[in-house]
Amino acid sequence: MNHYFEIALCIYLGIGFYLATLGPAGKDINEEIDRARGSSLLNAYLDREPPSEFKLLLFRVAITAGFVLLWPVFIFGIVKAQRKAREESQAFATKLSQGLWFQYLGGYGSINCQDCHHVESITSFTHGRDSSTSGFQCQSCGEFAAIRSGGPGRAADYESTLICGCGGQLDREKVLFCPDCKSQKLKYDMEFIT
């Protein structure tokens, strides 16, 4: 009977070790170690020395040992979180494959149509201390507009101006298209970001 317990314990710990190193938890543990290490920019901003590699090793051993001992408690949450992240990544890739979206561009730059070679400068989003400028596109004629808002919490101030000169609706939640040929095959070259 004692042999069965020892075998079961070895199997339990083996599964936990596998999951904590090569399995789904290994990625999460590595990310936590990287977060604890911090970037050189973050460490400089916080005016701190990065933790020593020995402390990081102790941290890794502690997290791994805790997971190995308690893996049935954590594994379903980890698998669920990784599945959700994978689904969100696939949805994001699908959305990006449709074309350019203002919310995934930054700063000021130019769009280049891959079909008719039209080039136009646009503002996606820029900001200062007390205001911001957001880019919009008319869904009828394709004209681009940059609208300045009065700062945080004041987006409603410019909602009435979301009508183009042609009478069409200005929108930033739709795929961008070329104003000349209406193609969605666009390339964005950012010139600056704030």
N, C-alpha and C positions, 0 to 999 in steps of 0.2 A: 504493500500500500504506500509506503514511504517513497518507493521508486516512482510511482505514478505522480505524486505530488511534486517531486523534483523535476520530472520530465515536463509536467504542466507548467511549473514555474519557469523553467528554461525556455519553453515555447513562448510563454507570455512575455518574458523579458526580451527574447529574440525578436518577436513581432514589434514590440515597443521600440527596440533599438533600430530595427529596419525602418520603421515609420519616421523615427526622429532623425535619421541620417539620410537615407536615400528616398524615403517615401514622402507623402504630402506635407508632413510637418517640417521636414528638413529645409524646405524653401522658406517657411515662416521663421524658423529659428535663425537662418542666415540673414533674413531681413531685419530681425530684431538686433542682431549683432552689428549690422551695418548702421542701424539707427543709433545704437549706443556709441559707436565709433564717431559718428558725426562727420560732416564734411569739413574741409579746411576752412571754407568760407563761414560755415556756422560756428565752428570753434573760434575763429577770429572775431566774429560778431559778438559771441557770448564772452569773449576774452577769457577763454579757458584752454587748458592743455587737453589734447585728446587723451582718452583713457589708455593706459599701457596695454600692450598686447597680452601680458600676463593676466590683467584684470578681465580683459575680454575673453580669454581662454577660460577663466574661472566662471564667468557669466555663461558661456556656452555650455560648459560641463553641468552647471546647475540647472539650466533650462532643459538640456537634453535628459539629465537624470530624472528631473521632475516629470517630463513627458513619458519617459520609458516606464516609470512606475504607475502613472495615471492615464495612459493613452486611451483607454476606453471612454474616459470622461471627455477628452478633447477631440478625438478623431472625427466625430460626426460634424462638429462645428467647423473644423478645418476643411473637411471635404466640401461641406455646404458653401463656405466662403469662397473656396477656390472654384467651385462650379459656377457661382454667381459672377465672380470676376471673369471667368472664361466667357460666359454668356454676354457680359457687358462689353468685353473686348471684341467679340464677334459682331455685336450690334453696332459698335463704333466703327469697325472696319467696313461693315455694310453701308453705314451712313456716309463714310468718307468715299467709298467707291462710287457714290452717286454724283459727286462733284465737290466743289468748294462751298463752304458754309462760313458766314461771317464769324460765328462763335468759335471757330477753330483757327481763325487767322488772327494775327495781332498787328498792331501798329499801323503804319502807313506804307503803301507800296503800290505796285502796279499789277494788273491782271493782263495776261497775254492769252488770247484765244488761239488754241491749237489748230482750229479749222480755217478761220479767215485772217488770222494774224493781227487782229485788232488789239491795240495796246491802250490801256487807260489807267491813270492813277486813281487810287481809291484809298479811303480811310476805313480801316476795319474797326479799330478802337484805339484811341489815345486818351490820355488823361493828364491833368495837372493837379495842383493841390485842391482847387475849389471847383473844378469842372471836368467834364469829359466830352469827347466827341465820338459818336458812333456812326458807322456806315450803314446805309440802307440802299436797297435797290427797288426801283419801281417794277412791279410785277406786270405792268402793261407794256411800257416802252423800253424798259431795261436801263433807264438812266440811273446813275449812282448819285447818292446825296450823302453829305456828311452833316449831321445835326449835332449841335452843341447843347449839352444839358447843363443845368445850374449846379450840379454837384450831387452828393449822396442824398437819396430820398426825394429827388426832384424830377424824376423821369416823367411824371405826369405833365410837367410844364411844357414838354414838346410833343405830346401825343397828338395835339390838334394839327401839328405841322407834318404829319405822316401822309400827306396827300401830295402827289407829284403835280407838276405844272400841267401834265396831260390829263389829270383827273384820276390816274391810277393810284393804287395803294403802295406806299413805301413799306418794305418789310425787310427784316434781317434774320428771319427764321426759316428761310427757304434757300434752296440751292441757287448759287449765283449762276448767271448765264450771260453770254456775250450780248451787249446791247445792239450789235450790228446783225449777227446771223442767228442769235438765240441758242447757240451751241453751249452745252455745259462742260465742254472740254477746255477748261481754263487752267492756267498755271499762275501762281501768285509769287511775286518776288518782293519781299519785304525790304523797305529801305531804312526804316527806323522804327523803334518801339519805345514807348514810355511806360 
